[in-house]
Amino acid sequence: MKKQKNAWRLLAKALGEKASKCDKEADKVALIRLLMFLSILITNCFIVANAIRHWNDKPEIRLIIDGNYVPSEFGGEINTQKVL
């Protein structure tokens, strides 16, 4: 029990200065600060995960002319007309 109380006291001090002289009120403020910090941390984790997920997101364009695939690096252009 004492370790848990000591951990809470250290966490509350890490969140900022004591908000009130009353311990109960200061604990409530520390809890609100902790919830705000956790929501910001979780939001940032999702932002970073999304950036990593779409890191090299390049749309792939496949060009097929007369049944042969022509990569766009070789000057292939989209031609929707059928060659006779």
N, C-alpha and C positions, 0 to 999 in steps of 0.2 A: 504493500500500500504506500509505503514511504517513497519507493522508487518511482511509482506512478505520479505521486504528488510532486516530486522533485522534477520529473520530466515535464509535467504540465507547467511548472513554474519557469523552467528554462525556455520552453516553447513560447510562453506568454511574453517573456522578456525579449526574445528574439523578434517577436512581431512588432515591438515598439515599446515606448514608455508606458508606464502604468497610467491608465485613464482616470482612475479615481482612487481616493483613499480607502474606500470601502472595497474589501476583497471580492465580495459577490458581484458587485457591479463591474469591477475590473476584469473578473473572469468572463463575464458576459461579453464585454467589449473585445477581449482577447479571442473568444470563440467566433465572434462576427468577423474579426480580422483574419482568423484562420480560414473560415469558409470563403472569404473573398480571395485570399491567396490561393487556395486550392482550385477555385473556379478559374482564376487567371492561368494557373499552371496547366490545368487540363485543356483549356482553350488553346494555349500555346503548343501543347503536345499535338493536338489535332491539326493545327496550322502547319507545323513542321512535318508531320506525317503526310499531309496532302502535298506539300512541296516535294518531298522525297518520292512520293508515288508518281508524280507527273514530271520528274526531273528531265528525262529525255523523251518527252511525248512529242513525237513528230508523226504527223499523219503520213501513212504510206500510200503513195499513188502508184497504182499498177497500170501500165499502158500496154494494151495488147493490140497489135496491128497484124492482120492476116494470120492470126493464130499464134504469133510469136510475141513474147514479152520483150518490150523495149524499156530498159531503165531510163528514168528521167535524166540521169547523169550524162547520157549519151545523146541528148537533144531530142528525146522522144516527146511528142506533143499529143494531146488528146485529139483524136480524129474520130468523129462519130459517123462519118460517111463511109460507106462500104466501097472498097477499091475493086474495080472491075478488071 
